[in-house]
Amino acid sequence: MTFDMTRAVPPPPGRPLVVAHRGNSAVAPQNTLAAFEAAARAGADVVELDVRLTADGEVVVLHDDTVDATTNGSGKIADFDLREVRLLDAGSWFSPAYAGQRVPTFDAVTDLLRARQGLGLLLELKGAWTARQVRRVTEPLRAAGLVDRTVAQSFWPETVAAVRDVDPDLRRGLLVATAHEDLLERCADLGVVACNPPGTVLRDDPDLVRRLHDAALTTAVWTLNEPAHWGQAVALGVDGIITDRPDRLLGWLAGRSDLRDGGPNV
């Protein structure tokens, strides 16, 4: 099965897509423009990133619900307006070399993706979003011509449903931490094209990939950073691997003769 994450540049036949988790977050501060640019330069197929809303309803790229872990500030992102967020240093915590990196706006991300024509976007909406709030991401994606290169996903089914209702043609994914018995039914109800579990789920339920494929769903597993785990995922036939180390994963995949020769996943 081909992972239809980005129609712009599909991966070589037989290999999974390399999805850069919060950008190339092993070499640059996660969820910053520097990390996304590093992912693109490394050759990643897709960048994965997280978006949240500020107090004044603006969309910014941040994983946690607070700014404490990845900026020099403290407090909940929902309590900051955009002007305050943009004053924060989002790079120094990682390395002095990245001092002055900012929490990106979603508009800055769409600008970067327009300039990187072959790069797909796996967009995670954190938390419960209303239809009105979802338009803050769907409308910029449409205006930038990025819909065909994007999959919008969330752990929150109500957020996935809001994306479906606002922009039915924007491809959607459901993030899951466990594979409940009704998983396929939930995916069908939400009309998703992808269901993305953690590596632990595939370890405990190796038949999950087959069941998802039988239901015409693709799957990108998160977050795998070691060759042993990459090998297990490839053997199960995953469509994408979400990793903090896209450059290393690309090198590892390039060394696999079965994938290099375009052979099918086993």
N, C-alpha and C positions, 0 to 999 in steps of 0.2 A: 504493500500500500504506500502511495506517495503522500507525504505530509504536506498538505496544501496550506502551508503557513504564508508563503510569499509566492505569488505567481510571477514575480519579476525575474528572479533567478533561482530556479530549482536546484537542489543539490545534485552532485553526480549520482548516477544510477546506483542503487544498492546501499548508499550510506545515509544515516540519519542526519537531519539538520543539526547544526551546532548553534545552540541558543545561548547567548551571553547573558548570564544572570546578573541583572542590575548593571549591565555593561561588562567590560573586562575588569571585574572587580577584584581580581588578584593583583593587578598592576596599577590601578587607579581607584580613587574613592568612589564607592558604589553610588549609582544613581546620579552621577554628574555627567556633564557634557564631555569631560575628559575621559571618563570610563566608556561612554558610548563611542567616542571617536577611536579610542584604543581597540574596542571590539571590532569596529569597521576595518581598521588598519590590519588587525590580526586575520581578517578573512571570515569572521563569523557570518552565518547566514541570517541570523535574527538577533535583535536585542530585546531583552525582557526588561521591563521597568514597572515601577509602582507609582500610582497617582493617588493623591489625596486632595481634599478641599481645604482652603484657608477660611478664616473667619468671614472674609468678604466674598466668598464663593469662587475664588480663583483656583485653578488646577495647577498643582505643583508636583514635582517628582520626589517622592519620599516614601520609604518603606514603613517606618514605625509611626505610631500615632503621636509620638513626641519627637522633638528635635534633638534630644539629649545625646543620643548615641553617635550621630554623624555630623553634628555642627558644634559651634562654640556657644550655642544657646541652650535654654532649658524651658520646658513647658510643652503643652499640647499644641500640635500644629493647628488644630481647630480654633485656638485662641489667638493666633497670629494673623494679622492681615498681610497681604502680599508684600507691601512695602517693608514690613518688619522682617519677613522671611528672607527677602532679597539682601538684607544687610548681614545675614549670618554667613560665617565662614564654614563651608562644607568640605574643605579639603585638608586642613591642618591636622585633623585627628588621624588621618591616614599617613601623611608625610609632610614635612615642611615644604617639599617641592611643589605641593598642591595648595599651598596657602592662597586664599582668595577665590577658590572655586565656590560657586554659589549653588544653592538649591535651584535646579532648573524650573522654569515655567514650561507648561506643555507646549506653548507656542514655540519656544526655543527648540524643543525636541522635534516638532514638525518641520522646522527650518532645517535642522540637521539631516533629517530623513529625506527631505526633498533634494538635498545635495548629494546624498548617498543612494543612488537609484537602485542598487541591488540589495539593499538592506531591508529585511522584514522587521515587523514590530509585534511583539507579544506584550500586550498592554493589560496590566493587572489593576483593576479598580479595587482599592482597599475599603472595606466596610460596605454599609448599605447606602446605595445611591437611589434617589428618586429619578423619575423620567426627566424632570426639569434639570437636575444636576447632570445627568448623563449627556444631555445635549452639549454640555461644556467640553466634552471630548469628541462626540460624534461630529459636530458641526465643523470644528477645526480640521478633523481628519478628512472630511469631504472637501472642504475648501482647499486643502493642500494636495488633493488627489491621492491620498494614501490608503483609502479604504481597501483596495485590492491587495495591499501589502500588510494588512493588520488583522490580528485576531484579538478580540477583547475578552478577557477572562476575569473570573472572580471566584472566591470561595463562597460568596453570598449569592444564593439562587435568586433572591429578589433583585439584586443588581444585574445579574445576567438577564433576567426577565425584562428589566427596564431597558436594557440595550436592545433586546429583541423588539420591544414595543416601539421604541423611538426610531430605530434604524434597522429594519428586518434584514437588509442585505449585508450588513456588517457581520462578518463571521464571528462566532462566539465560542468560548471554551468554558468548561466548568473545572475549577480546581478542587481537588479532594484530598483529604488526609487519610481517609480509609475508604475501602470499597464495600459499601453497604449493599445489601441484597437488592435494593430498589434502584441501584445506581443507573442502570440502563434506562429504566423508566423515567428517572429524573432528567437524564440527558435528552430523551425524546421529548419530554414535555417542554424543555427549554429550547429545543431546536438547535443544540450546539453541534459544532463539527469536530470538537476535540474535548477529550477528558484527560486531565493531566494530574497524575498521582505522584507521590514521593517514591524514591527508590525502595524504601522499606516495604511499601505495598507490593511492589513487583517481586521482592524477595519472598514475601509471605504468601503471595497469590500469583505465581508465575503464569497462570492461565488467563490473567486479566487482559493482557495485550490481545490475545486471540479473541476473547469475547468482545472487546471494544472494536476490533477490526470487523468482526462478524456483524456488528451493529453499524458499520460504515462510519466509525469514529476513528480519528487519529489520536495519538498519544505522545506527549513529550514528558519525560520523567525528570523530576527535580530532586535535589540539586546534587549532581554526581561530579566528583572532582578527582577520582582515582582510577587508574587504568583497570583495576580488577572490576570495579563497578561499571565502567564503560563496557567492558567485555560482556558482562552479564546482561546489560541492557541491549546491546547489539544482538546477542544470541536470542533474546526474546522477541526481537523484531520491532523495537520501538521506532517511532517515526522521527523523534527529535530527542536530544539530550540537552537539558538545561544545566549549565556549569558555570562556576566562577573562573574557570581556566580554559576559555575557548581556544587560545593559541596552542596550549598543550594537547587539548582534545583533537584539534585539527591535525597536528603532527602525528598523533597516535593513529587516527583514522587513515592518514596518508600511508602509514606503514603497514596497513592491513591489506595483503594482496587480494583477499576475497572481495573487499570493498573497492579497491583500486581498479580491479578488473570488471567492475560493474555487476558482480554476482549478487543474487538476492540475499537478504538477511535470512539467517537460519533460526 
